[in-house]
Amino acid sequence: MSNVPLNIPPNLKVTQEQFALLAAAIRDVQLELTATGKLREHLQSFNI
């Protein structure tokens, strides 16, 4: 499995319904929906 960067535009806003659909479709990435509707990605570091 290769890593693909997820580039989230800083001005992108989504609804709670859109966020739920996106989070369900991309389970390998931890996403957060802020109170203002902005989408954030949480990067996780792994030790190999």
Contacts in CASP RR format, 6 or more apart in sequence:
PFRMAT RR
TARGET T0000
AUTHOR 0000-0000-0000
METHOD contacts of the structure
MODEL  1
MSNVPLNIPPNLKVTQEQFALLAAAIRDVQLELTATGKLREHLQSFNI
6 26 0 8 1.000
6 29 0 8 1.000
6 41 0 8 1.000
8 39 0 8 1.000
8 40 0 8 1.000
8 41 0 8 1.000
10 38 0 8 1.000
12 38 0 8 1.000
12 39 0 8 1.000
13 36 0 8 1.000
13 37 0 8 1.000
13 38 0 8 1.000
13 39 0 8 1.000
14 22 0 8 1.000
14 33 0 8 1.000
14 37 0 8 1.000
14 39 0 8 1.000
15 37 0 8 1.000
16 33 0 8 1.000
19 31 0 8 1.000
19 33 0 8 1.000
19 37 0 8 1.000
19 39 0 8 1.000
22 31 0 8 1.000
22 39 0 8 1.000
23 31 0 8 1.000
29 41 0 8 1.000
29 42 0 8 1.000
30 41 0 8 1.000
30 42 0 8 1.000
30 44 0 8 1.000
31 39 0 8 1.000
31 40 0 8 1.000
31 41 0 8 1.000
31 42 0 8 1.000
32 39 0 8 1.000
32 40 0 8 1.000
32 41 0 8 1.000
32 42 0 8 1.000
33 39 0 8 1.000
33 40 0 8 1.000
34 40 0 8 1.000
END
